[in-house]
Amino acid sequence: MKSIITCVALIFVSALNASAQWAKYMDNSVPRTSDGKPNLAAKTPTARDGKPDLSGVWQSDKDPVGLPPGIQTVESITGLNAPRYFVDVMADLKPTEVPFQPAAAAAFVQRLQNGGKDDPAAHCMPTGVPANMNLPIPFKIIQTPGVVVILYEENAASRQVFLDPRKTVSDPQPRWMGYSTGRWEGDTLVVDSTGFTGKSWLDRIGHTHSDEMRVTERFRRRDFGHLEIEVTIEDPKTYTKPIKYLQKATLTPEEDLMEYFCTENEKDVQHYK
């Protein structure tokens, strides 16, 4: 287990060690406490169309609970306390409760036995949806009335969530990020994504999915500085029932994304066994 997490987690740790790229500035739109610090508990901002404005640079919260017994933590290896579902998307379940289809269970065991060397992220491939919302590095949301753009620090990846009536074709070209459409339900942005490649992993210990996976994310900004993303994964080819979890994120005001490419100075793959 340790080798799985180490080979991938160190890639993301390296992204956190870079120096800042922009000089600090005071953003007058950020509400502040009496001591001048950003007031993350202030009310949720609204966009021009009256919808909650999800825009900002967000960092997925560190795991407040700790991983289940028997799973090596990222913190003990790297000094980085990662988001809970970065390592194990099934962290809320006991191993015997994971609703595997038989072929998926076999694939998962094989990935464990291979020590994580086949993880696409360990070979600088995209992490994919929904795992890229669970990374220990930031993402940025840019919201407009017709489309929401999500930029990821990881390899400068991006997603477009279209809010117009468009639909995907019946047999789309498979994508790592899938095809995302969204709609507002009250103050919650509901995002449906399909059309995945089936090559990405849901987490770093190797839970699999197929090209028929459907991901539903419910984005809710509960105040100025806190975002909740309720994730539902449906994939009858792989799991006998939907997988659900709640990823929380915190705003990082007056910050922006770094430039980070996994392939730059990559020297680990040659040592995989």
C-alpha positions in Angstrom: 0.0 0.0 0.0 2.8 2.4 0.9 4.4 2.2 -2.5 1.1 3.0 -4.2 0.6 6.2 -2.3 4.3 7.2 -2.3 4.8 7.1 -6.1 1.8 9.2 -6.8 1.6 11.5 -3.7 5.1 12.8 -4.2 4.2 14.0 -7.7 1.6 16.3 -6.2 3.7 17.3 -3.2 6.3 18.7 -5.7 3.7 21.0 -7.1 3.2 22.5 -3.7 6.8 23.4 -3.1 7.1 26.0 -5.9 7.4 29.7 -5.1 4.6 32.2 -5.8 4.1 33.6 -9.3 2.2 36.8 -8.6 2.9 39.6 -6.2 0.3 39.9 -3.3 -2.5 42.3 -3.9 -5.5 43.5 -1.9 -8.8 42.4 -3.5 -11.4 44.9 -2.4 -14.3 42.5 -3.2 -13.2 40.1 -0.4 -15.1 40.7 2.9 -12.8 41.1 5.9 -12.9 40.7 9.6 -12.0 43.5 12.0 -8.3 42.5 11.8 -8.2 42.7 8.0 -8.2 39.0 7.3 -10.6 37.5 4.7 -13.9 36.6 6.3 -14.6 33.1 5.0 -17.8 33.0 7.0 -19.3 36.0 5.2 -22.4 35.5 3.1 -22.3 33.7 -0.2 -21.6 36.1 -3.1 -24.1 36.2 -6.0 -23.5 36.5 -9.7 -25.3 39.1 -11.9 -28.0 36.6 -12.8 -28.8 36.2 -9.0 -27.3 32.7 -8.8 -24.7 31.9 -6.1 -21.3 32.7 -7.5 -19.0 29.7 -7.3 -16.0 31.5 -8.8 -12.7 31.4 -7.0 -9.6 29.4 -6.3 -10.4 26.4 -4.1 -8.4 23.9 -2.2 -10.0 20.6 -1.2 -10.0 20.2 2.6 -7.6 17.9 4.3 -9.0 14.7 5.8 -10.4 15.5 9.2 -11.1 11.9 10.1 -8.1 9.8 9.0 -8.1 6.8 6.8 -9.4 3.4 7.9 -7.1 1.1 9.8 -4.5 -0.7 7.7 -4.2 2.1 5.1 -1.0 4.0 5.1 -1.7 7.7 5.3 -0.2 10.2 2.8 0.8 12.4 5.8 3.0 9.8 7.3 4.9 9.4 4.0 5.1 12.9 2.7 4.1 15.3 5.5 1.0 16.2 3.5 -2.4 15.5 5.0 -4.4 15.0 1.8 -8.1 15.1 1.1 -9.9 11.9 2.3 -10.9 10.6 -1.1 -7.6 11.3 -2.8 -6.3 8.0 -1.5 -9.4 5.9 -1.2 -12.8 7.0 -2.7 -14.4 4.2 -0.6 -12.9 5.5 2.7 -16.4 5.8 4.2 -17.0 2.1 3.7 -15.5 -1.0 5.2 -13.6 -3.1 2.6 -16.3 -5.7 2.7 -19.0 -3.1 1.9 -17.5 -1.9 -1.4 -20.2 -2.9 -3.9 -17.9 -4.4 -6.5 -19.0 -6.3 -9.6 -16.8 -9.5 -9.7 -14.6 -8.3 -12.6 -14.0 -5.0 -10.8 -13.0 -6.7 -7.6 -10.5 -8.7 -9.5 -9.1 -5.6 -11.2 -8.8 -3.8 -7.9 -6.8 -6.7 -6.3 -4.5 -6.8 -9.3 -3.8 -3.1 -9.0 -3.0 -3.5 -5.3 -0.6 -6.3 -6.1 1.1 -4.2 -8.8 2.0 -1.6 -6.2 0.4 1.3 -8.1 2.8 1.3 -11.0 0.0 1.2 -13.5 -1.8 4.3 -12.0 -2.2 6.6 -15.0 -1.4 9.6 -12.7 1.9 8.0 -11.9 2.7 8.1 -15.6 1.7 11.8 -15.9 -1.7 11.1 -17.5 -4.8 13.1 -16.4 -6.3 12.2 -13.0 -9.8 12.5 -14.5 -13.3 13.2 -13.1 -14.2 13.0 -10.3 -10.8 12.3 -8.8 -9.3 15.7 -9.8 -11.6 17.4 -7.3 -10.0 15.4 -4.5 -6.3 16.3 -5.2 -4.1 18.1 -2.6 -3.6 20.9 -5.1 -6.0 23.8 -6.0 -8.6 24.2 -8.7 -10.2 27.4 -10.0 -13.9 27.9 -10.9 -14.9 30.7 -13.4 -18.6 31.1 -13.6 -20.7 32.7 -16.4 -24.4 32.5 -17.1 -23.9 30.0 -20.0 -20.8 28.0 -19.0 -18.8 27.2 -15.8 -15.1 26.6 -16.4 -13.1 24.6 -14.0 -9.3 24.9 -14.2 -7.0 22.4 -12.5 -3.5 23.1 -11.4 -2.6 19.6 -12.3 -1.2 19.6 -15.8 -3.2 22.7 -16.7 -6.3 20.5 -17.2 -9.7 22.0 -17.6 -13.5 21.2 -17.8 -16.4 23.1 -19.3 -19.8 22.7 -17.7 -22.4 23.9 -20.2 -25.6 25.4 -18.8 -27.4 25.6 -22.1 -29.8 22.8 -23.4 -27.1 21.0 -25.4 -26.8 17.2 -25.0 -24.0 14.8 -25.8 -24.3 12.5 -28.8 -25.2 8.9 -28.2 -21.7 7.6 -28.9 -19.2 10.4 -28.0 -15.5 10.3 -28.3 -14.3 9.1 -24.9 -12.6 11.8 -22.7 -10.6 11.8 -19.5 -12.8 14.6 -18.3 -16.0 13.4 -19.8 -18.8 15.7 -21.1 -20.4 17.9 -18.5 -23.8 19.7 -18.5 -25.2 21.6 -15.6 -28.4 23.1 -14.2 -29.4 25.1 -11.1 -31.6 23.6 -8.5 -32.2 26.4 -6.1 -28.8 27.5 -4.8 -27.1 24.2 -5.9 -25.3 23.7 -9.3 -26.0 20.1 -10.4 -23.4 18.8 -12.9 -23.9 15.6 -14.9 -20.9 14.1 -16.6 -20.7 11.1 -19.0 -18.5 9.9 -21.9 -15.5 8.9 -20.0 -12.5 6.8 -21.3 -12.6 4.2 -18.5 -8.8 4.5 -18.2 -8.6 6.8 -15.1 -8.6 5.6 -11.5 -11.1 6.9 -9.0 -8.4 7.1 -6.4 -4.7 6.3 -5.8 -5.2 2.7 -4.5 -6.9 1.7 -7.8 -10.6 1.6 -7.6 -11.7 1.2 -11.2 -14.6 2.4 -13.4 -15.8 1.7 -16.9 -16.6 3.9 -19.9 -20.2 3.8 -18.9 -19.6 5.7 -15.6 -21.9 8.6 -14.9 -20.9 11.2 -12.3 -23.3 13.7 -10.7 -21.8 16.5 -8.7 -23.8 19.0 -6.6 -21.9 22.2 -6.0 -23.1 24.3 -3.1 -21.3 27.4 -1.8 -22.6 27.6 1.8 -20.8 30.9 2.6 -18.1 33.1 1.2 -15.2 30.7 1.9 -16.6 27.2 1.9 -17.7 24.9 -1.0 -19.4 21.5 -0.7 -19.3 19.0 -3.6 -21.6 16.0 -3.2 -20.5 13.3 -5.6 -22.5 10.3 -6.9 -20.8 7.7 -9.1 -23.1 5.4 -11.0 -21.4 2.6 -13.0 -23.5 -0.7 -13.2 -20.6 -2.3 -15.1 -18.4 -1.9 -12.1 -20.5 -1.4 -9.0 -23.8 -2.9 -7.9 -25.0 0.4 -6.5 -24.1 4.1 -6.6 -21.0 5.4 -4.7 -21.6 8.7 -2.8 -19.3 11.0 -0.8 -19.0 14.6 0.1 -15.8 16.6 -0.7 -15.5 20.0 1.0 -13.2 22.8 -0.2 -12.0 26.1 1.2 -11.5 29.3 -0.7 -7.9 30.7 -1.0 -8.6 34.4 -1.5 -6.1 36.6 -3.5 -4.3 33.5 -4.7 -4.1 31.9 -8.2 -3.0 28.6 -9.7 0.6 27.7 -10.2 2.0 26.3 -13.5 2.5 22.6 -12.9 3.3 19.9 -15.5 3.9 16.3 -14.2 6.2 15.5 -17.2 8.6 18.4 -16.4 11.8 16.8 -15.0 9.9 13.5 -14.4 12.4 10.8 -13.3 10.3 8.2 -11.4 8.8 5.9 -14.0 12.1 4.3 -14.9 12.4 3.0 -11.4 8.9 1.3 -11.3 9.1 -2.4 -10.8 
